[in-house]
Amino acid sequence: WIKYEETLKSHSPSFSKVDISETDLITINYTSGTTARPKGVMITHRNAYVNIMGTLAHHHLTPSDRYLWTLPMFHANGWTFTWINTARGIVHVCLRKVEPLLIYQLIKEENITMFCAAPTVLISISNVPEKIRAGAPKGVRLFTAGAPPAAATIELIERELGWELTHVYGLTETAPLITICEPLPEHQNLSIEDRAKIKARQGVELVSSGELLVVDEDGAEVPHDGDSLGEITVRGNVVMSGYFNDPEATEAAIKNGWFRSGDAAVVNQDGYVEIRDRFKDVIISGGENISSVELEGCLLSHPAVQEVAVVGMRHEKWGEAPHAFVVLKQDVKTSEDELKLHVRD
C-alpha cells in the first residue's frame, strides 16, 4: 500500500495552476467498436462537474464513507466516482481483479460502506456459498449500471445481504449518468419482490443531467403506458461535446441538440423509463418485437439459473427466433423443457 499522507509530505506543495474553462476537455474516452473503429468521446470539465454534483445531490456521501473499486476507473471515468470520492475525502480501496470472495473479504476488513458494480458482478456476488453471504455486513450501499439488472438479482441482494441497491443508467457520451431509479414513498409498502421489479427500471433524470425523452421514429414522445417502444434521447449538461476528429459520427449521434442513445425503452405511467433492449439487439420474430433483456430477466428468476444471454438467430419460418445460452448454478440441475415452461408461465 502507498499512504497518501506520506506521499504528500515527500513532495513540494507548490505547483503551477493552469486556467481551465468549463468547456475545456477533461478526458477523451473511447467507446468499443463492433462494426467500426472506436470513437473518442470528448468530455468537458462542465460535463464531469455537473455529473458529480448531480450524483451527490441524489446519493449522500461523506468523508466517513469507504469505497471499494470493482469497476475500472477508466470505464466512463469510473462513473465519475474517481473524482467524487477524492473531492469528498473518501477512502479508495482498489481491486486488481474482481473476485467475489475477495470482495466479501475487503468489505469486512476495510469496513466498506459503498461500491459500484456491473450486473455481471452482482450475479457473481449473489452466487457465493450461502455461509459467506450470511456473514456479510449489512447496510452496504451500491450503484449498478452498465446493463439492465435482473429483478431477481436485486431481490436476492437486498433480501439476503441487506444491502441498499440503486440502479443508475447512462453512457460514455453522457459523462455518464442520465437517470437514477430512486424509490418513491409509495414503494415502501411493496414487497421486496415488487420493489426489485421497479428498481430494475432505469428511473428518471438526475436533477443535473438535463432532459430525457423517449421518442418514436418520427421524433414524437411516446405515451407513458409502459408499452410504446421508442429511443432514449438526451440533451443538456452531461452530453459530450462530440466525437474526437469525427464530425460525421457526431452529426449522426446528435440531432437538433438531442443525443440519440440507441437504447429501446418504454415509459411507465409513473414516468420511470425502462430499457427493453438495444435497438440493434431487438429480436424480430414473425413481425413481433421481442426483448432479449426481458427474456434474460425471466430466466434469471429461475432458481437453477446463474447467468444467461439471449440472442436472436435466423429462423426459416419466423425470420428470427430467440435462443438462450444458460449457465446453471453449481450442483443444480434443470432441463431445457423446464426452462421453457418457466418462461411460458
N, C-alpha and C positions, 0 to 999 in steps of 0.2 A: 504494500500500500504506500502511496505517496501522500503525506499530510499537507493539506492545503496551506495551513498557517506557517509551517516550516518553509514551504516553497516561497511564500510571500516574503518572509524575513531574509531569505538569501538573495533577493533581487532588489534593485533600486525602485522606490515608489514613483519616481518621475517617469513620464512618458510623453510623447508628442500626441496631442489631441487633434484629431482631424475633424474639420467641419463636415457634418453629414446632413444632407437633405432627406426629407421623408420619402422622396421619390427615387433616391439612390438605391441601387441593388444591394441586398444583404446576402443573397445566395442565388445560385443557378442550380436547380435540382433537375436531374434527368429522369424522365419517365421511361418505363420499359417500352420497347418497340417490338410488336409481334409481326406486323406486316411491313413496317417501315423503320427507319432509323429512330433511335430515341430522341426526344425533343427536350431542349433545355428550358425549363420553366423559370422565368425571371420573377423573383420575389423581392419586393421592396421593403425598406425599413418600416414603412407605414403598414404594409400587409402584415408583417410579423408582429409589430407592436399592437395593432388593433386586435389581432387574434389572441395574443397573450392577455390583454385586458379583458376581452370577452370571456375567455376561459376562467379567469379569476373572478369575474362577476357571477358566473354560474356555479363555480366549484371553489369553495373557500379553502385556501391553502395557507399555512403559517410556517414560520421557521422551525416549529417543533415537529413538522412532518418529516418523514424519512422515505425517500422514493427509490424503488427498485426498477432498474432498466431491463426490460425483457424485449424491447424493440430497439432497432438500430437508431442511433442519434442522427444518422444521415437520411433516414427514411422520412421524407416530408419534415425534415428538421426535428425529428423526434416528436412530431405533433406539437412542436414549439415548447415542449417541456424542458428541452435543453436550456432555454432562456428563462422560462417560468421559474424553474427550481432555483437557478442561480440568482435571479432577481429577488426571490423571496428568502434566500438564505437556507434553502432546504438541502439536506444531505443527499448526494447522489450515491447510490450503491449499484455498481455495474456488474454485468454478467458477460463472460467471454462467450458462453454458449447457453442457449435456452434448454435447460434440463429440468423437468418437473420436480424431481426430488430436491434439486439444489434450490429451486425457487422456494419450496416449503422451508428448507433449512435456513435460508437467508431471511425469510420473513420472520422466523423465530429469533435467530441470533442477532439480527440487525434492527429488530423492532420496527419493521416496515409498516407504514401506515397507508401507502398509496403506490399503485403502479398502473401502467397501461399495457394492454396485451391484445394481439390479434385473436380472432375467434379460434384459429387452429391451436394457439397456445392455451386458450381456455379449455379446449377439448382435452388436451394432454394433461392439464392440471386436474380436470374432473375425473380422470381415469387412473389416478394413482390408487394404491391399495386403500381400502376404507379406513384402516387403522391410522394411516398418515393424515387422511382428510379429517378424521375425528380429532386429531391433536393439533390442528391448525388454529392459530389465534383468530379470534372473532373481530369483526368491525373493520377489516381492511377495505379500503375503497379502491375501485379500479375503473378505468375507462377501457372500452373496447371499440374497435373500429377496424377498417381495412377490408371487411366483407360483412354481409348481414349475418349476425349471430343467430343460432337456433334458439327458440324459446326454451327448449328442453335443457340446453346447456346453461342458460341464465337461471332457470329454476333450480337446477342442482347446486350451482354456486351459491345462490342466496339461501336456499333451504338448508343444505348440509354444512356449508362452510361459514354461513353467517356473515358473508361479505356483501358490501353495497356496490352494485354494478351500475354504471352509467354508460349508455350507448351513445356514441357520437358518430358523425358522418362528415366526410369531406374528401378532398382530392389534393394532390400536389399543387394543382393550379389554383387552389383557393386557400393556400397558406397555412394549414389545410382545412380547418374546421368550418363547417357551414351550419350544421344542425346539432341539437342535443335533445335526447329523449328524456326530458325531466318529468318525473311523476307529478300528477295533479292531486289536489287534496282528495278528490273523489276516488282515486285509485287505492287509497289506504285501506278501504273496506273490502277490497277484492282479495281473492285467494292468491297465494304466491304464484300458482299456475297461471291465473288470468293476468296478473301483473307482469309476469315474464313475457307473455304474448305481446303486451303493449310495449315493454322495454325492447323487444326485438325490432320495433319500428325505428325509423331514423329520427322522428320527432319534429321539432320546429327550429326556426333560426335562432342562433345566439343573438343577444342584444346588439352585438357589434358587427355581425357578419354582412349585413346588408339585406337584400331582398331575394327571396326564392319563389319561383313559380314552376309548377308542373304544367307543361303545355302540350297540346296535340300537334299534329303535323302542320296545321295552319297557323300555329303560334298562339292559339286561344287557350286560356286557362281551363284545365279540366274540372268537371264538377267534383265537389268534395263528397263523393259517395263510396269511396273505398273500392271502386271497381273500374272506373275510367282510367285507362293507362295513358301516360304521357311521359315526356322527358323532363328531368330536373334541369332548370336553368337558373343561373345566379348572376346578380350584379351587385356592385358595392365595394366596401372597404377591403375585402380579402382577395378579390380576383387579381390574378397575376397581371403584370404589365405586358406580357406576351411571351412567345417562344423565341429564344435567342437565335438571331440570324435566320429566322424562318417566318417572314411576313405572310406567306401563303397559308401556313398552318395556323397562324394567329387569326387571320381573317376567317378561316373556316370554323374556328372554335368560338370566336366571339362575334355575335351578330347583333347589331344595334345596341351594343353595350352589354348584352347578356351572354354569359359563358354557357355553352352547351355541354353538359356533363357526359352525355351518352348513357346515363342511367335511366332505366324504365321504372316508373313509380306510379303509385296511386296516392290520393289524399283522402284520409278518413274524415268522417263527419266532425271529429274534434280538432281537425286541422293538422293532425300528425301525418307526416309524409312516411310512406312505406315503400321501400325499393322492392321490386319484383324480379329484376334481373338487369344485366347489361343488355342494351338493345341488340347487340350483335350475338348475344347468347340466348335470347328468347327462342324457344323451340316451337316451330310452327308445324303442327300435326293435323292434317285434314282441315286446314284453314283456321284451326284454333290456336291461340297463343298459350303456351304452357311455360310456367315459370320454373326454371331449374332450382331457384332459391327456395320456393315453396315446397317442392318435392324433397329437397335435401332436408329442410326443417322437419317435414313429416317423418322421413326415415330416421332422423336422429332422435325422434321421440320414442322409437322402439328400444326397449331395454337392452337388446343384444348389440346394437349398432354403436360403434365408437366414432367412425368417420365415414363420410360419403361424398361423392362427387357425381352430379348428374349432368350428362351432356346429350345433345341431340345427334342422332345417327340416321343415315339415309334409310328410308323405308319404301318398298316398292309400291305399296298401296297409299300410305298416308303422307308420303313425301319425306317426313321426318318422324322419328319416334324417340321418346326419352329412354335413355339407358343409364342405370345407376351402377357405379363402382363402389362397393361397400367393404369397409374394414370392420370386422367384428371385434368385440371386446375379448380379452384374453380368457380362455377356458369357457367361453359361452358359445352355444350353437343355436342356429336357426336355419330355416330353409328359404329358398327363393320364393316358394309359394306363400310362406307365412308373411314375408315382407310385402309381397304384392297384395295380400289380403289386408295387411295393416294400412297400406296406402289407400286401398279402395274404401276401407271403413272410415 
